[in-house]
Amino acid sequence: MRSKEELIQELSDMVFEMEDEEIVETAEEYVQAGYDVQDAIMEGLVDGMSRAGVLFAEEEYYVTDVLICSDALNEAMAVFKPLLLERKEEADQRHKIVLGTVEGDTHDIGKNLVKVMLEVGGFEVIDLGRDVPLDDFIDRALEEEAELIGLSALMTTTMTGMKTLIERLEERGIRDRFKVMIGGGAVSQYYCDEIGADGYSEDAIEAVALAKRLVGESEDEGES
């Protein structure tokens, strides 16, 4: 039997190297060995996607390459998901977040990773997808009685939508009903502070810790 560390490294490498068919066998081996699937996701799959993201930013990977990396991640997640579902709380006890990439931005790889990690962390995620009209975030959050709105933007030309959304919440007199968290390659903690958002996360793992803090759960007392 291979060690947990060996398998996690292989999962990371397979995502990074776009091995979307072979990764299933490794994921199944990991599960059969009885290792913790959350570690495989965070230290293996997410790590592999993060490495791919670096090469994409350096223009060594193209969009098609990153999409295949994402396919590999999803293939492994299909193996891990049944075990994750066993660990989730009942839906009516979970905090809800409406999540999406802001209007005009079609990049959703980072947002998809955040979705996976939030679900692992016990949140109910209402994923609106990419290029989402700003009012759709607000209307859906009201409809679902969500506590959080999560906004992603990769491009500087679309990040201004985050500021506009907060302004619309204020105009409608419902700003205090939602915690707004932002992320993506275009934004920073400085921008978060500037527009009055409630929190910024640099990556998918940090997003879970941030979401838990925003809904009043102590990240220090449990797993992310």
Secondary structure by P-SEA (a helix, b strand, c coil): cccaaaaaaaaaaaaaaccccaaaaaaaaaaaacccaaaaaaacaaaaaaaaaaaaaaccccaaaaaaaaaaaaaaaaaaaaaaaaaccccccbbbbbccccccccccaaaaaaaaaaaaaccccccccccccaaaaaaaaaaacccbbbbbbccccccaaaaaaaaaaaaacccccbbbbbbcccccaaaaaaaccccccccaaaaaaaaaaaaccccccccc
